[in-house]
Structures are given as structure tokens and as C-alpha cells.
């Protein structure tokens, strides 16, 4: 039997929005939706039940169609990468930092680029952890979930 999956996390990422932000926006417009319902809609797990009113409100608020929010394929994690220019600049600044040769302006740029690279790494870790939790709960092969063996 086919299952529906949410594409809401990708939409929220593109719109620089969180589930909590979306909930606040819906409440501000008079919606009476439980935040946990939105978190379930943003989950990588298959959707077994969905409220038409909340789906309509989400679609209207985010200016997307139902087909943009729901799909028949499980979501594939999309990891963030730094672009080649940023990588080259960061490598250059790292070398200068190792030689203790950074100017004050370069030190600021180095710290900003390092913070951005760290932010992307943390976001990737969250994406991978969420995908792993979804695989564990759906019982797919290769999941990390272990079942005790009784003797």
C-alpha cells in the first residue's frame, strides 16, 4: 500500500521558516491548530492521517499547493554544502591563521566563515538524525533499531 510523505521541511527551509514560526503565523491569522500536529506533518514518517483544514491553512500560508506539501516518495535528505569560493577562502584564511598572519579584517572574515560552516554542519547533522529516526520508526531495512534476543 502506498504511503504519503510530507515535503513540508523542504518548503520551510526554502522559506527560512520553522514549524514554530509557521504555527505562530497560523495562530495570528485565527487558526486553532496544535503545534504538535504541525510537527507530525513535518516528520519524515509516512502520513497515516491528515486534517484537511490544517493542510489548507498550511498551503495558503506558505502559498503552495497540496502536491507541494505531500508526495508519494519518502523524503531524501538534502545536505547543505558550502560553495567552492567559500571553501577556497576558508582554506586560505585557515592557512594564514595557522601561520598567525591574519589581519584584523581577515580574522573577522575567518570567524564569520567558520561560524557559517559550523551552522551548516549542525543543520546537516539535524537532517541526518531526523532521517535516521524516520527510518528507525518505519522499520526499513538497515535501520539502527535493535531488538533484544531472549535466551
C-alpha positions as CSV (number, residue, x, y, z in Angstrom):
1,X,0.0,0.0,0.0
2,X,1.3,3.4,-1.0
3,X,2.0,5.9,1.8
4,X,2.1,9.7,1.6
5,X,5.1,11.7,2.9
6,X,5.4,15.3,3.8
7,X,7.6,17.7,1.9
8,X,6.9,20.4,4.4
9,X,10.5,20.5,5.8
10,X,11.9,21.4,2.4
11,X,9.3,24.2,1.9
12,X,10.0,25.6,5.4
13,X,13.8,25.6,4.7
14,X,13.3,27.4,1.4
15,X,11.1,30.0,3.1
16,X,13.6,30.3,6.0
17,X,10.8,29.3,8.4
18,X,10.5,26.8,11.3
19,X,7.5,24.7,12.4
20,X,7.2,27.0,15.4
21,X,7.2,30.1,13.1
22,X,4.5,28.5,10.9
23,X,2.4,27.8,13.9
24,X,2.7,31.4,15.2
25,X,1.7,32.7,11.7
26,X,-1.4,30.4,11.6
27,X,-2.5,31.3,15.1
28,X,-2.0,35.0,14.3
29,X,-4.5,34.5,11.4
30,X,-7.0,32.9,13.7
31,X,-6.1,29.3,13.3
32,X,-6.6,26.9,16.2
33,X,-4.1,24.2,15.4
34,X,-2.0,22.2,17.8
35,X,1.7,22.8,17.3
36,X,2.3,19.0,17.6
37,X,0.1,18.4,14.6
38,X,2.4,20.6,12.5
39,X,5.4,18.8,13.9
40,X,3.9,15.5,12.8
41,X,3.2,16.9,9.4
42,X,6.8,17.9,9.1
43,X,8.0,14.4,10.2
44,X,9.8,12.1,7.7
45,X,7.5,9.3,8.8
46,X,4.7,8.2,6.5
47,X,1.5,10.1,6.9
48,X,-1.4,8.0,8.0
49,X,-4.0,10.7,8.8
50,X,-4.1,14.4,7.9
51,X,-6.6,17.1,8.7
52,X,-7.9,18.9,5.6
53,X,-8.4,22.2,7.5
54,X,-4.7,22.3,8.6
55,X,-3.5,21.2,5.2
56,X,-5.5,24.0,3.6
57,X,-4.2,26.6,6.2
58,X,-0.6,25.5,5.7
59,X,-0.9,25.6,1.9
60,X,-2.5,29.1,2.0
61,X,0.0,30.5,4.5
62,X,3.0,29.1,2.6
63,X,1.5,29.9,-0.8
64,X,2.0,26.3,-2.1
65,X,-0.3,23.6,-3.4
66,X,-1.2,20.3,-1.8
67,X,1.1,18.5,-4.2
68,X,4.0,20.7,-3.0
69,X,3.3,19.6,0.6
70,X,2.5,15.9,0.1
71,X,4.2,13.3,-2.1
72,X,4.3,9.5,-2.6
73,X,8.1,9.1,-2.2
74,X,9.9,9.1,1.1
75,X,11.9,12.3,1.5
76,X,15.6,12.2,0.7
77,X,17.7,14.3,3.0
78,X,19.3,17.2,1.2
79,X,22.5,18.3,2.8
80,X,23.9,21.8,2.7
81,X,27.3,22.4,1.2
82,X,29.5,25.5,1.2
83,X,30.3,26.7,-2.3
84,X,33.7,26.4,-3.8
85,X,34.5,30.1,-3.4
86,X,33.7,30.0,0.3
87,X,35.7,26.8,0.7
88,X,38.7,28.3,-1.0
89,X,38.5,31.5,1.1
90,X,38.1,29.5,4.3
91,X,41.1,27.3,3.4
92,X,43.2,30.4,2.6
93,X,42.2,32.0,5.9
94,X,42.9,28.8,7.8
95,X,46.4,28.6,6.4
96,X,47.1,32.2,7.4
97,X,45.6,31.6,10.8
98,X,47.9,28.6,11.3
99,X,50.8,31.0,10.5
100,X,49.5,33.6,12.8
101,X,49.3,36.0,9.8
102,X,45.7,37.1,9.8
103,X,44.9,40.8,9.6
104,X,42.1,42.0,11.8
105,X,39.7,42.2,8.8
106,X,40.7,38.6,7.8
107,X,40.2,37.4,11.4
108,X,36.6,38.7,11.3
109,X,36.0,37.1,7.9
110,X,37.6,33.8,9.2
111,X,35.3,33.8,12.2
112,X,32.2,34.5,10.1
113,X,33.1,31.8,7.6
114,X,33.9,29.4,10.3
115,X,30.6,30.1,12.0
116,X,28.7,29.6,8.8
117,X,30.5,26.3,8.1
118,X,29.6,25.2,11.6
119,X,26.0,26.2,11.2
120,X,25.7,24.2,8.0
121,X,27.4,21.2,9.7
122,X,24.9,21.3,12.6
123,X,22.0,21.6,10.2
124,X,23.2,18.6,8.2
125,X,23.5,16.7,11.5
126,X,19.9,17.5,12.3
127,X,18.8,16.5,8.8
128,X,20.6,13.2,9.0
129,X,19.4,12.5,12.6
130,X,15.8,13.2,11.6
131,X,16.1,10.9,8.5
132,X,17.6,8.2,10.7
133,X,14.8,8.5,13.3
134,X,12.2,8.2,10.4
135,X,13.9,5.1,9.1
136,X,14.1,3.5,12.6
137,X,10.4,4.1,13.1
138,X,9.3,2.9,9.7
139,X,11.0,-0.5,10.1
140,X,13.0,-0.2,6.9
141,X,16.0,-2.5,6.3
142,X,19.2,-1.1,7.5
143,X,17.7,0.8,10.4
144,X,19.8,1.1,13.5
145,X,17.0,-0.2,15.8
146,X,18.0,-3.3,17.7
147,X,15.7,-5.8,19.2
148,X,16.8,-7.8,22.2
149,X,17.2,-11.5,21.8
150,X,16.0,-13.7,24.7
151,X,17.8,-16.9,25.5
